[in-house]
Amino acid sequence: MNLRENTIHCGNAFDLINRLDDESVDLIVCDGPYGVTDNDWDKIPSIQEFNLDLIRRFSKKLTNGGALYLFGKHDCIDFIDYRPFLTLRSRIVWYQPSRLAQGRLSYTNNYDTICYFVKGGRPRCYNLDSIRVPQLVELEHRLRCERVPSVLNGQYGKTKFNDLGKNPGDVWGDIKQLTYKSKELVSREALNTIQKPERLIERLVLASSTPGDLVVDPFAGVGTCPVVCARHGRRFHGFESNPAFVSQGLKRLAAARSGPGQELFKLTYVT
């Protein structure tokens, strides 16, 4: 039995993943357990082995060139061999300078890692123009760089500044984490551990999918990724085991849809 698209399913992620057809998913955004908190859902004996199991399962479902973004801490894929399944293209650092610095014996961690994998090595799409950020370079310096002969007429002509902005790179400090005052925060229970900013997920979705592509969020939480997909014309499946989070996510989905034929979402359990 195929899963209905464009909703959040209440159930176990591993069971639901098996319901998807092989090589049918274009993008997976996986913000699951980190293995660093005392929450029941985050108590993982080995986060590395857990993530390797995810990578193995996801690789079967991704299309050739499909992408996986895997959230975690700095060591989330250390000492595991993911190479038979997916190719690691980048380790993105999501820098959070506002995080409280309470370290006493070492330096406080103030970033999360987003591991960007691709099936087959070459991405099927990478929409740079959709995710460019401001250059932050003075105009005089920009023009001086562009007048260098190797850029003006030579082999580095493609390195000229783009009026739309630059590649965001692999260190992202321009998207702030949510706070208690954030308008999009669903509940305090979801702060930091569950809910990511829409702008963050939007960058991933816009970069590695196109309208009509199928996106899967196996740990959907309160529905940020499904909301972003609905807003940008991507098909999606969200999986979440917590009924309260599913209900909150479905409400966000309903609010994100407007105009005639707005779909009303109901909580259903998938077994």
Summary of the structure (lengths in Angstrom):
residues: 271
radius of gyration: 19.8
end to end distance: 11.0
largest distance: 64.1
contacts: 782
relative contact order: 0.19
helix: 28%
strand: 20%
